[in-house]
């Protein structure tokens, strides 16, 4: 699957438990068709005692969510939009917001 989102894009969650929340993409996982968004889908993992955590620990991890559940936020209108591509005069492919047609920086 082709993921049009990139690391650093600001996205909004469109469905599920975290609907309406926004965050930055910290990682993309194209083989799984998922993205990791900071502050979204945070889970607690119980770790047995080991060298790193002699007493054991409860770690908070950010798990990936499906890319279909998020969409990029257009900065001027603060509304979700899709991503398209456009070729400039030199033939270079650039990403654009479908809602406004502006180039993604």
N, CA, C and O of each residue as an XYZ file, in Angstrom:
420
protein
N       0.833     -1.188      0.000
C       0.000      0.000      0.000
C       0.874      1.247      0.000
O       1.913      1.277      0.659
N       0.462      2.267     -0.730
C       1.163      3.540     -0.765
C       0.573      4.445      0.297
O      -0.631      4.701      0.302
N       1.420      4.933      1.200
C       0.980      5.874      2.220
C       1.416      7.268      1.802
O       2.604      7.517      1.593
N       0.452      8.180      1.681
C       0.757      9.535      1.234
C       1.221     10.426      2.382
O       1.752     11.512      2.147
N       1.027      9.978      3.619
C       1.473     10.746      4.773
C       2.971     10.565      4.976
O       3.541      9.531      4.628
N       3.597     11.594      5.547
C       5.020     11.529      5.848
C       5.251     11.889      7.301
O       4.381     12.466      7.954
N       6.416     11.548      7.801
C       6.795     11.875      9.167
C       6.766     13.399      9.329
O       7.318     14.129      8.506
N       6.116     13.866     10.397
C       6.025     15.302     10.648
C       4.713     15.933     10.225
O       4.435     17.068     10.610
N       3.890     15.233      9.439
C       2.584     15.766      9.028
C       1.662     15.852     10.232
O       1.669     14.969     11.090
N       0.863     16.920     10.297
C      -0.134     17.047     11.358
C      -1.424     16.407     10.865
O      -1.945     16.764      9.808
N      -1.933     15.455     11.647
C      -3.126     14.707     11.234
C      -4.204     14.779     12.308
O      -3.931     15.082     13.470
N      -5.436     14.492     11.890
C      -6.576     14.401     12.798
C      -7.150     12.994     12.668
O      -7.199     12.430     11.574
N      -7.583     12.434     13.795
C      -8.178     11.098     13.789
C      -9.650     11.240     13.414
O     -10.379     12.018     14.030
N     -10.087     10.486     12.399
C     -11.439     10.610     11.863
C     -12.433      9.653     12.498
O     -13.635      9.918     12.474
N     -11.960      8.535     13.070
C     -12.898      7.568     13.648
C     -12.230      6.808     14.772
O     -11.004      6.770     14.877
N     -13.053      6.205     15.607
C     -12.550      5.374     16.691
C     -12.503      6.100     18.022
O     -13.091      7.169     18.189
N     -11.803      5.508     18.954
C     -11.715      5.991     20.329
C     -11.116      7.400     20.418
O     -11.499      8.179     21.291
N     -10.193      7.725     19.534
C      -9.484      9.001     19.585
C     -10.006     10.006     18.568
O      -9.286     10.932     18.194
N     -11.248      9.840     18.114
C     -11.840     10.706     17.100
C     -11.766     12.180     17.499
O     -12.108     12.554     18.621
N     -11.312     13.008     16.555
C     -11.234     14.450     16.775
C      -9.904     14.923     17.326
O      -9.639     16.125     17.325
N      -9.063     14.023     17.796
C      -7.772     14.420     18.351
C      -6.746     14.577     17.239
O      -6.794     13.880     16.225
N      -5.812     15.509     17.447
C      -4.783     15.760     16.448
C      -3.410     15.445     17.014
O      -3.213     15.412     18.229
N      -2.476     15.216     16.124
C      -1.103     14.940     16.528
C      -0.203     14.869     15.314
O      -0.671     14.915     14.176
N       1.093     14.757     15.562
C       2.083     14.654     14.495
C       2.402     13.204     14.200
O       2.447     12.376     15.110
N       2.623     12.895     12.942
C       3.033     11.551     12.544
C       4.496     11.381     12.948
O       5.357     12.155     12.530
N       4.770     10.358     13.769
C       6.143     10.102     14.198
C       6.795      9.000     13.390
O       8.021      8.930     13.312
N       5.984      8.132     12.782
C       6.527      7.048     11.954
C       5.439      6.526     11.031
O       4.253      6.565     11.360
N       5.862      6.035      9.867
C       4.931      5.380      8.957
C       5.357      3.924      8.808
O       6.545      3.605      8.847
N       4.378      3.053      8.638
C       4.617      1.620      8.499
C       3.895      1.145      7.237
O       2.802      0.585      7.334
N       4.489      1.358      6.046
C       3.792      1.028      4.797
C       3.432     -0.449      4.645
O       2.401     -0.772      4.056
N       4.258     -1.338      5.163
C       3.958     -2.767      5.013
C       2.726     -3.169      5.815
O       2.014     -4.100      5.439
N       2.471     -2.464      6.925
C       1.296     -2.742      7.761
C       0.130     -1.829      7.435
O      -0.971     -2.034      7.945
N       0.350     -0.812      6.585
C      -0.643      0.210      6.254
C      -1.080      0.984      7.501
O      -2.262      1.279      7.679
N      -0.111      1.307      8.358
C      -0.382      2.021      9.606
C       0.581      3.191      9.784
O       1.646      3.241      9.169
N       0.177      4.137     10.648
C       1.041      5.259     11.031
C       1.034      5.383     12.546
O       0.057      5.022     13.201
N       2.122      5.891     13.097
C       2.206      6.159     14.521
C       2.051      7.663     14.715
O       2.785      8.451     14.119
N       1.088      8.060     15.554
C       0.810      9.468     15.810
C       1.062      9.736     17.289
O       0.586      8.996     18.149
N       1.823     10.812     17.585
C       2.162     11.076     18.978
C       0.923     11.431     19.794
O       0.107     12.257     19.384
N       0.797     10.797     20.948
C      -0.319     11.042     21.852
C      -1.593     10.284     21.509
O      -2.585     10.395     22.229
N      -1.585      9.523     20.435
C      -2.760      8.766     20.008
C      -2.461      7.275     20.161
O      -1.372      6.821     19.811
N      -3.424      6.512     20.682
C      -3.315      5.066     20.868
C      -2.162      4.708     21.813
O      -1.345      3.835     21.520
N      -2.120      5.403     22.948
C      -1.106      5.132     23.968
C      -1.587      3.978     24.835
O      -2.693      4.015     25.376
N      -0.748      2.951     24.964
C      -1.098      1.779     25.759
C      -0.070      1.584     26.866
O       1.065      2.051     26.766
N      -0.485      0.885     27.925
C       0.423      0.578     29.026
C       0.883     -0.859     28.894
O       0.076     -1.767     28.701
N       2.188     -1.057     29.000
C       2.763     -2.394     28.896
C       3.476     -2.716     30.204
O       4.331     -1.956     30.659
N       3.118     -3.843     30.801
C       3.737     -4.285     32.039
C       4.988     -5.084     31.700
O       4.942     -6.035     30.920
N       6.112     -4.680     32.305
C       7.398     -5.310     32.010
C       7.899     -6.028     33.253
O       7.896     -5.467     34.349
N       8.326     -7.263     33.078
C       8.901     -8.024     34.187
C      10.244     -7.418     34.586
O      10.863     -6.711     33.791
N      10.694     -7.685     35.797
C      12.014     -7.169     36.207
C      13.117     -7.664     35.269
O      13.177     -8.843     34.920
N      13.973     -6.746     34.877
C      15.133     -7.068     34.047
C      16.262     -6.101     34.403
O      16.125     -5.329     35.352
N      17.349     -6.123     33.682
C      18.482     -5.249     34.005
C      18.130     -3.779     33.881
O      18.566     -2.951     34.680
N      17.341     -3.469     32.874
C      16.966     -2.074     32.657
C      15.985     -1.581     33.716
O      16.078     -0.440     34.168
N      15.041     -2.444     34.115
C      14.029     -2.122     35.132
C      14.087     -3.186     36.221
O      13.336     -4.160     36.156
N      14.959     -3.031     37.226
C      15.123     -4.076     38.246
C      13.848     -4.378     39.043
O      13.657     -5.508     39.493
N      12.981     -3.383     39.220
C      11.740     -3.583     39.973
C      10.579     -3.998     39.070
O       9.494     -4.327     39.550
N      10.820     -3.980     37.745
C       9.716     -4.136     36.810
C       9.154     -2.756     36.538
O       9.534     -1.804     37.219
N       8.273     -2.610     35.578
C       7.754     -1.281     35.251
C       6.461     -1.386     34.461
O       6.099     -2.441     33.937
N       5.784     -0.255     34.397
C       4.626     -0.101     33.527
C       5.001      1.005     32.540
O       5.054      2.180     32.903
N       5.259      0.619     31.295
C       5.683      1.557     30.269
C       4.497      2.027     29.453
O       3.556      1.267     29.225
N       4.533      3.282     29.008
C       3.504      3.800     28.108
C       4.075      3.831     26.703
O       5.051      4.532     26.439
N       3.469      3.072     25.802
C       3.920      2.977     24.420
C       2.869      3.547     23.477
O       1.669      3.407     23.712
N       3.329      4.190     22.411
C       2.422      4.671     21.380
C       2.381      3.642     20.270
O       3.390      3.394     19.610
N       1.220      3.041     20.058
C       1.052      1.990     19.050
C       0.546      2.601     17.736
O      -0.109      3.643     17.753
N       0.845      1.961     16.600
C       0.360      2.456     15.306
C      -1.155      2.294     15.152
O      -1.757      1.398     15.744
N      -1.760      3.173     14.349
C      -3.182      3.041     14.010
C      -3.300      2.983     12.490
O      -2.380      3.373     11.771
N      -4.432      2.497     12.013
C      -4.658      2.372     10.577
C      -4.616      3.738      9.909
O      -5.137      4.716     10.445
N      -3.995      3.801      8.738
C      -3.867      5.057      8.008
C      -5.232      5.565      7.521
O      -5.406      6.764      7.301
N      -6.192      4.656      7.354
C      -7.527      5.060      6.905
C      -8.287      5.836      7.976
O      -9.266      6.514      7.663
N      -7.861      5.751      9.214
C      -8.543      6.448     10.309
C      -8.061      7.880     10.489
O      -8.654      8.630     11.263
N      -6.996      8.278      9.791
C      -6.464      9.630      9.950
C      -6.445     10.360      8.618
O      -6.388      9.742      7.555
N      -6.492     11.686      8.693
C      -6.284     12.492      7.487
C      -5.528     13.752      7.877
O      -5.614     14.223      9.011
N      -4.798     14.280      6.931
C      -3.932     15.421      7.171
C      -4.787     16.670      7.406
O      -5.867     16.805      6.830
N      -4.298     17.585      8.259
C      -5.021     18.815      8.583
C      -4.464     19.941      7.724
O      -3.255     20.172      7.694
N      -5.367     20.650      7.016
C      -4.966     21.798      6.207
C      -4.772     22.972      7.157
O      -5.712     23.324      7.870
N      -3.575     23.605      7.201
C      -3.259     24.568      8.261
C      -4.094     25.853      8.273
O      -4.351     26.392      9.349
N      -4.522     26.358      7.121
C      -5.254     27.620      7.136
C      -6.692     27.450      7.618
O      -7.182     28.273      8.392
N      -7.379     26.389      7.170
C      -8.774     26.187      7.568
C      -8.912     25.268      8.771
O      -9.996     25.177      9.347
N      -7.831     24.577      9.171
C      -7.824     23.636     10.301
C      -8.812     22.490     10.094
O      -9.317     21.922     11.062
N      -9.091     22.148      8.824
C     -10.020     21.073      8.506
C      -9.268     19.920      7.856
O      -8.230     20.128      7.226
N      -9.793     18.691      8.008
C      -9.133     17.545      7.377
C      -9.281     17.584      5.864
O     -10.291     18.047      5.333
N      -8.271     17.098      5.193
C      -8.294     17.051      3.739
C      -7.510     15.842      3.256
O      -6.805     15.191      4.027
N      -7.642     15.556      1.980
C      -6.875     14.471      1.381
C      -5.617     15.042      0.740
O      -5.473     16.257      0.602
N      -4.720     14.163      0.356
C      -3.468     14.577     -0.264
C      -3.480     14.151     -1.719
O      -3.846     13.023     -2.050
N      -3.070     15.076     -2.589
C      -2.934     14.772     -4.010
C      -1.527     15.103     -4.456
O      -0.709     15.578     -3.669
N      -1.252     14.850     -5.719
C       0.061     15.140     -6.282
C      -0.095     16.024     -7.503
O      -1.097     15.958     -8.215
N       0.923     16.862     -7.736
C       0.919     17.753     -8.879
C       2.331     17.843     -9.419
O       3.295     17.845     -8.653
N       2.454     17.918    -10.722
C       3.764     18.093    -11.339
C       3.985     19.572    -11.608
O       3.127     20.237    -12.189
N       5.142     20.092    -11.185
C       5.448     21.493    -11.479
C       6.087     21.597    -12.864
O       6.195     20.598    -13.576
N       6.510     22.807    -13.245
C       7.059     23.047    -14.576
C       8.310     22.211    -14.856
O       8.543     21.788    -15.988
N       9.103     21.982    -13.823
C      10.336     21.202    -13.989
C      10.065     19.698    -14.032
O      10.973     18.910    -14.294
N       8.837     19.306    -13.779
C       8.487     17.890    -13.790
C       8.657     17.229    -12.442
O       8.616     16.003    -12.342
N       8.851     18.040    -11.386
C       9.008     17.494    -10.036
C       7.629     17.279     -9.415
O       6.752     18.136     -9.525
N       7.442     16.136     -8.766
C       6.163     15.770     -8.156
C       6.091     16.379     -6.755
O       6.991     16.171     -5.942
N       5.019     17.134     -6.469
C       4.836     17.735     -5.156
C       3.488     17.325     -4.590
O       2.542     17.058     -5.331
N       3.414     17.279     -3.261
C       2.151     16.949     -2.604
C       1.327     18.220     -2.440
O       1.876     19.283     -2.150
N       0.001     18.117     -2.624
C      -0.900     19.250     -2.448
C      -2.088     18.832     -1.589
O      -2.418     17.651     -1.485
N      -2.732     19.847     -0.967
C      -3.983     19.617     -0.252
C      -5.106     19.608     -1.277
O      -5.212     20.538     -2.077
N      -5.949     18.574     -1.271
C      -7.052     18.480     -2.232
C      -8.100     19.566     -1.974
O      -8.729     20.045     -2.917
N      -8.297     19.963     -0.707
C      -9.331     20.934     -0.346
C      -9.039     22.313     -0.939
O      -9.941     22.974     -1.453
N      -7.767     22.746     -0.867
C      -7.421     24.101     -1.309
C      -6.515     24.126     -2.541
O      -6.470     25.135     -3.246
N      -5.807     23.053     -2.807
C      -4.886     23.033     -3.926
C      -3.519     23.594     -3.605
O      -2.654     23.669     -4.477
N      -3.314     23.994     -2.343
C      -2.025     24.551     -1.936
C      -1.000     23.439     -1.757
O      -1.339     22.293     -1.462
N       0.264     23.810     -1.944
C       1.349     22.852     -1.821
C       1.655     22.570     -0.347
O       1.608     23.477      0.484
N       1.965     21.324     -0.031
C       2.332     20.927      1.332
C       3.808     21.198      1.496
O       4.623     20.756      0.686
N       4.158     21.928      2.546
C       5.557     22.268      2.781
C       6.257     21.234      3.587
O       7.447     21.374      3.872
